[in-house]
Amino acid sequence: MKKLFLIPWMLLTTLAVTTACGEPHPSSNEPEQTRPEDDGNDEEGGNVNGADGRYLVLYCSRTGNTERMARTIQSTLDCEMAEVEPAVPYDTDYNAMLDRAQTELEAIAQGDFPAITTSVESFDNYDIIFVGYPIWFGHMASPMQAFLHDHAALLAGKRIALFASSGSSGIGTSERDAAALVPEALFEESLLLTSGSLGSMATRIPAWLEELGAGREEH
Ligand SMILES: Cc1cc2nc3c(=O)[nH]c(=O)nc-3n(C[C@H](O)[C@H](O)[C@H](O)COP(=O)(O)O)c2cc1C
């Protein structure tokens, strides 16, 4: 993986990100206290058997930032949501976590994807699938890359809206990751929130959903 890329990001975010990622719950961008299993919409780390609403929110998140974005989308649309989880949980030690993430991304570049515990049987009835992840070394976090790889055939022809959180990096490289993993999907306008803009989530996300034409589901 590109160590050169890592250096500017590390310099920019040494204080903020080290604190955030060194702890399960960062102090600066405190995740919600509720966990995915607390609501009826989430099927964490298991099978989603398919499509009883128009939208599905899928996310992976280690320190809670992307999860907060996912929950805001889910509650705005009142739709289904599921967490994409690695088969082996990430180490809470920050440096061990960085090493593993880097190793996984290098393996993905060679076509070797890490195991995950989440699968979806069918996307047929969903209008839009929201796919959220943190940016890792400029790329889509490895569990979500594995999910897209595993479900590429089922996602062909589907509308996908990517959303991501990062310390400061852009979303462009991860958009290219997604396009390579699911070349036959139809990608909508993506949404990135950085550590500087996560605070405006409550306005940015509804505005983005409106641009996509996504509205609250009727149940
Ligand atoms: C392994 C790893 C690599 C990261 N690489 C980057 C990066 O390249 N650029 C960046 O801006 N932030 C990077 N970050 C910071 C995360 O993208 C950021 O904190 C994100 O909001 C975390 O989302 P989460 O709370 O959902 O896990 C990295 C974090 C980790 C753990």
The ligand as an SDF file (V2000), in Angstrom:
LIG
                    3D

 31 33  0  0  0  0  0  0  0  0999 V2000
   -6.8090    2.0010    8.7480 C   0  0  0  0  0  0  0  0  0  0  0  0
   -7.2390    3.4280    8.6080 C   0  0  0  0  0  0  0  0  0  0  0  0
   -6.8270    4.1490    7.5090 C   0  0  0  0  0  0  0  0  0  0  0  0
   -7.2800    5.4590    7.3440 C   0  0  0  0  0  0  0  0  0  0  0  0
   -6.8700    6.1440    6.2250 N   0  0  0  0  0  0  0  0  0  0  0  0
   -7.3270    7.4120    6.0440 C   0  0  0  0  0  0  0  0  0  0  0  0
   -6.9680    8.1350    4.8680 C   0  0  0  0  0  0  0  0  0  0  0  0
   -6.2680    7.6580    3.9770 O   0  0  0  0  0  0  0  0  0  0  0  0
   -7.4330    9.4060    4.7360 N   0  0  0  0  0  0  0  0  0  0  0  0
   -8.2130    9.9880    5.6720 C   0  0  0  0  0  0  0  0  0  0  0  0
   -8.6050   11.1160    5.4950 O   0  0  0  0  0  0  0  0  0  0  0  0
   -8.5770    9.3140    6.7870 N   0  0  0  0  0  0  0  0  0  0  0  0
   -8.1710    8.0410    6.9910 C   0  0  0  0  0  0  0  0  0  0  0  0
   -8.5500    7.3480    8.1120 N   0  0  0  0  0  0  0  0  0  0  0  0
   -9.4900    7.9840    9.0330 C   0  0  0  0  0  0  0  0  0  0  0  0
  -10.9200    7.4820    8.7970 C   0  0  0  0  0  0  0  0  0  0  0  0
  -11.2590    7.4750    7.4200 O   0  0  0  0  0  0  0  0  0  0  0  0
  -11.9380    8.3670    9.5190 C   0  0  0  0  0  0  0  0  0  0  0  0
  -11.6060    8.5080   10.8760 O   0  0  0  0  0  0  0  0  0  0  0  0
  -13.3400    7.7930    9.3630 C   0  0  0  0  0  0  0  0  0  0  0  0
  -14.2860    8.7980    9.6980 O   0  0  0  0  0  0  0  0  0  0  0  0
  -13.5430    6.5950   10.2580 C   0  0  0  0  0  0  0  0  0  0  0  0
  -14.8360    6.1120   10.0540 O   0  0  0  0  0  0  0  0  0  0  0  0
  -15.5290    5.0970   11.0790 P   0  0  0  0  0  0  0  0  0  0  0  0
  -15.6770    5.8460   12.3860 O   0  0  0  0  0  0  0  0  0  0  0  0
  -16.8370    4.7960   10.4600 O   0  0  0  0  0  0  0  0  0  0  0  0
  -14.6490    3.9060   11.2350 O   0  0  0  0  0  0  0  0  0  0  0  0
   -8.1190    6.0570    8.3190 C   0  0  0  0  0  0  0  0  0  0  0  0
   -8.4910    5.3170    9.4490 C   0  0  0  0  0  0  0  0  0  0  0  0
   -8.0560    4.0200    9.5880 C   0  0  0  0  0  0  0  0  0  0  0  0
   -8.4900    3.2220   10.8010 C   0  0  0  0  0  0  0  0  0  0  0  0
  1  2  1  0
  2  3  1  0
  2 30  2  0
  3  4  2  0
  4  5  1  0
  4 28  1  0
  5  6  2  0
  6  7  1  0
  6 13  1  0
  7  8  2  0
  7  9  1  0
  9 10  1  0
 10 11  2  0
 10 12  1  0
 12 13  2  0
 13 14  1  0
 14 15  1  0
 14 28  1  0
 15 16  1  0
 16 17  1  0
 16 18  1  0
 18 19  1  0
 18 20  1  0
 20 21  1  0
 20 22  1  0
 22 23  1  0
 23 24  1  0
 24 25  2  0
 24 26  1  0
 24 27  1  0
 28 29  2  0
 29 30  1  0
 30 31  1  0
M  END
$$$$
